[in-house]
Every structure is written in structure tokens, then in C-alpha cells.
Amino acid sequence: MPFSSIPPRKKFVALFVVLLLIGASFFAGLQVGFRQTGVLGVIPIAANGGAAIPVGVDLSPLWKAWHSLEEKFVPATTTDFVTEEEKIWGMIVGLADSYGDPYTVFLPPADSEIFEEDIRGSFGGVGMEIGIRNDVVTVIAPLKDTPAEKAGVQAGDKILLIDGESTDGLSIERAVQRIRGEIGTAVELTIARNGVDELLEISVVRDVIKIPTIATELRPDGVFVIELYNFSAVSTNEFRLALREFIVSGTNKLLLDLRGNPGGFLEASVDIASWFLPSGKVVVQESFGEGKDPVLHRSKGYDIFNENLKIAILINQGSASASEILAGALREHDIATLVGQKTFGKGSVQELVKITPETSLKITIAQWLTPKGVSISDGGLSPDIEVELKTEDIQKGKDPQRERAVEFLLTGE
């Protein structure tokens, strides 16, 4: 449920991502994955030993700078002693940052340890996924029934201060370090929110986070609702059981709510799409750049529904990665209509390279494209029916996005 990442920055879809500030162990799927299982997110690969110096690259400025610092530097304050190893880590951080990609980052020992904790799910947090948008630390989505959601954090919120300290130029890893802390303590977030003139001060109490996977409801009007909160290792089976409920209900109107779903396993998104698509239909393309053939991830062809099925998918700025893959595929194959607001736009793929046993490098290696070749990273997916969900709607317990989707399913308009 990625997360998740920023400069110093695995094959994420998401999160996105992006590091998740959560504590559920199953949600590790959003954080790390393996190519053979098709995980959306980071794929760990072994270090390849000592690499050769790139041909034609003049490293003399680097060594001149190193020796000049060694010879002349005098700390202006009681600066802690910097080890040779830390100097190397600093150079790799700068090298990764020079590529200008918020998801290509070096993880020195402290950050790498945090990342491993994320994978194990062995930490407390506030329950939200963050990313970088326009160089600002931004909430991809608060996760359902977590401290962040209960405190009023919303998808799209821009985090300007953490405990009074600016996030300007801050990497995701550093932001995560500041937000996480001892369970039961509070972190103070200063937030800028679209449509709100004043900055918001939100206090969130850290806790161990347990993330639900799915919820279902048969409405009195005959619309069956499936809320999918993440694409974890268990979501495919949970979704299959939800579809059984839908079929037993006797209705043909399905509302799939992907709002605030930050993504997870690629295989989960492909498997879920396969219930609606014939065998061989493209669910998503994995593009490795010009001159290279994309990898096509295709439907398994469960395809159990006929043309009588009516399906709408709710999306918003918290829908990222695997959510965008599923929504984009079902729309482009004329299966579903998208309702709500534009998605986050997390469509890049990262690998995790072990540099040393204690450090790692996350490298963006590909982009996710819809079946028709539209880049998910290029601004996200726009809904077919745009409906805004305002802060006052939430405060009043209203959900105009869901009601508009229900109206579409009932009337076709």
C-alpha cells in the first residue's frame, strides 16, 4: 500500500512511490518486489562487484576536490568527524541527485536500514504514503482508518514543515525519518491544501498501523461497491471473494472504489484486470525507453462477465501506481468509466541495487504505459466524469463522487 520515495531514493509502482509510513507487514509488497513475481515497485538485485570506470569520463575534478578538501578543510564549528566512508556516500548521493529523478536515490546505511524496516513492516507510523510532486513533499494518500486519515490529512496535501522544520529540498527518506518516531508520540505537520487559503497545522499521533485490504457493500439501489485499499499479496484472493459476493447479489452494477489506493503488486493489478478482460489483452506496458521493445503484461483471461456488466471506477489524487494501471486498462478496453479526480501519476519503475551490504541504490529503469501507450507518469489519468470532493463535503459526511458514480450506473448518464 506504496510507498514509497525521494532524493537520496526499488521496482515501485508506488509508490509510488515512495515510502509508506505504515506498520502492516503485508504491505511490504508495495515497498519491494521481484521481477519474477511482477511486483510494482522496487526489485532488489545483487551488486555486480567492482565496475570499470566509464570510458571517456574525466574524474580528475573529483579527485582534485577530494584532495583539496583533505588538505585545507577546517571545521568552522564543532563539526563531527567525517569518515572516508561517509565522504563516498556523499558523492554517490550527489551523483544520483544529478539525474534529476526523485525516485533515483542512494540509500546510505541509516536510510537503507529504514527501508529494510519498511519491508519487514516492523515500525510504527502515521499511516500515509508520500511522494515528491513539483519538488514538494506531497501526500499521495492517507491510508484508511489510520492516524493520518483520522487527523484529517488528505491526498494532495503538501507538507511544508515537519515539527517546525522546512521540507524544502528534503528527500522522501529524510521526510520519513522526521515523521516516524516512537509510538504514542505526535508529529506536527504544516500543510498547504488546494482550495484552502491558510496553512493547516495537523498533529498526528504515531501508532502501529494495520491496513485493511477490501470492503464490500450492496446498496439498497442495487449498486454493489468494492473498496480496494491496496494491491498487496493478499488482495487478489480478497478481490476474488468480493466478486463472488457481487455475483451472488444478482446485480449487474459494480462500483470499484480506488480512491486513496497507492498501489502495490503489479501481478495483483494484472490478476484483477483479468476478471474483466479476455486472454492476451494488454493490461500495461513496461517501457524501457527509445529503441527498446516494451514488456507487455497481458490479461490471464478469467473474463467471467458479459456485456451486461456496468462498472464505474472511482479515482482521485490518492490513486497511484497499480490503481492507475487497473483503471487505465479497464477504461481503454471500454470496460469501465472513471469518475472522480485526476490520479497521482506514479508510473515509473525502480530497481534496488546493493552497493555494499549496508547501502543500496534505487534506479528508475522504466515507465508504466497504458495499453494504448499513454504514460501514467505524465500527469496521471483524468476521469471521464470529473467530480470534486471538497473539504466541507468530507466534514458533512457527504460523498458527491460516489453519488455521481452511482447515478451513472443507474441511469447511464
PyMOL commands that set and color helices and strands:
alter all, ss='L'
color gray80, all
select helices_A, chain A and resi 25-31+35-37+60-72+84-97+109-120+147-151+172-179+235-249+266-274+322-332+391-395+400-411
alter helices_A, ss='H'
color red, helices_A
select strands_A, chain A and resi 42-45+105-107+128-133+136-142+158-162+165-166+186-192+200-205+214-218+223-228+253-257+282-287+295-298+310-315+337-340+348-356+359-369+385-386
alter strands_A, ss='S'
color yellow, strands_A
deselect
rebuild
show_as cartoon
